[in-house]
């Protein structure tokens, strides 16, 4: 027939359609749609004409309803305005005589059909309904926009997710050989194991990414304005509590001939050998010398075992006297948490965070642990978990060795430790001897009068663990003092000593600099003090401190802080070279002014240093040595409460 004639003759159209319609193939290919939508007495051909063709069904294996619509814009427009029309009808009536109408091969038709049959049209309609309304069918929408808009074909397959998780597929898509990422999956699923994600799972993944990116942006903004505010301190403290307050597998080994002490320390390395550590190891040396007790060391931290081994070597080389105190070394493994201790040993903790572990091991031995109390360590923490943990540690049963009688007074008056311990509480204290001025009056005065510049020496430790020495407040007050001209009557040099690593000079007023010096060996430090005129050292925790007393003993008028238990009268009784201040900038600046004026009286500085209270080194530890010797002897003579070589977790 001539072009368009068949459209005027329905019988001829039906006859031609019947000849082209492969009923057996159609039923096999579109079984699911037929079962879902075909009417009970409707033939397959009638179903195809009424419904199948409109939703994208092909009449035979070689024709593609979808591709014909996509290639012929006029057909597409006609189908949009007439719901009885479909592409294959147009092809029979008009297109069969127009060679340019068919731009696809039978193989192209089969590829499209494979994708079509895998589509979940209801999912596409429900998910992209608004966008698909301008199309003949949601399948047309899918094939038109799948590549550009990453349309998912079903709930079980995310187009965008497949591309995201398989980056190389994007390059293949760009070459134009694929209709979509889903097309790639269908072609390769028998040969390649690809990452597939569901539509909703990928949306959730994207939402998680957006939230993570928003959180990251918020984190960056917060940190830029308030550095450290987003740090998960609570989790750090949780990890610390798990480590320091969990059970320990204590292995009781046979008694040693001399008995001894298992000593718990958090760190064992040469860079921290100052202040409290030196007082502690000095006491242990005297204790071992007096009692013959054997000392074992247990290092308790979460650090790497390789670092621990390296630190042992460095201690042996750099601090052989301290290393040599111990006949055995152990490190608490965070996983195994296994500790070996002879049955006639005591257990001694160096600090509050280790005392719960020392208590658990001691309970296994059936005796109280010894607590070397350096400080009221709760003051090292703000009102947080670690502060509460530290406060609880002091209330555990123990025999105490306090690092100064002033510290004993604080714990008795300001805490409940003595009340909880009761009348049977066993404790003693040590004192920290202060080296006397090593030069006579004549040489001291000569040295002072021959100086061309004056020198201020500040105990300055800018590191976080030394917060109780208030580095920032002292430097800020020193800046105010230099700006006000307190140090302008003659040339002054300013030094800060004690930093672990920081060496850069700090500006005071443009012309004056505070030079930073690292901690020094004791002999070098004391020699350096002899060059000073004004000393500065504060401590706001209960321990009375040592540095300011040493500065005053070497003839420096020394600014230090008062507290209710270290008032002006008590400080003056220790050394009249001390200049008490409150921990305010104005009070410290006034203290500088007074110290500078008093530093001009060289004879008074010497007399104050010479007349200051002095303690005999032996008497400083006598009381504590007596108590510890008594406790060690008790441990040597006591029966082990649990059979040897058995283990127990406390």
Order of alpha helices (4+ residues) and beta strands (2+ residues): alpha-alpha-alpha-alpha-alpha-alpha-alpha-alpha-alpha-alpha-alpha-alpha-alpha-alpha-alpha-beta-beta-alpha-beta-alpha-alpha-beta-beta-beta-alpha-beta-alpha-beta-alpha-alpha-beta-alpha-beta-alpha-beta-beta-beta-alpha-beta-alpha-beta-alpha-beta-alpha-alpha-alpha-beta
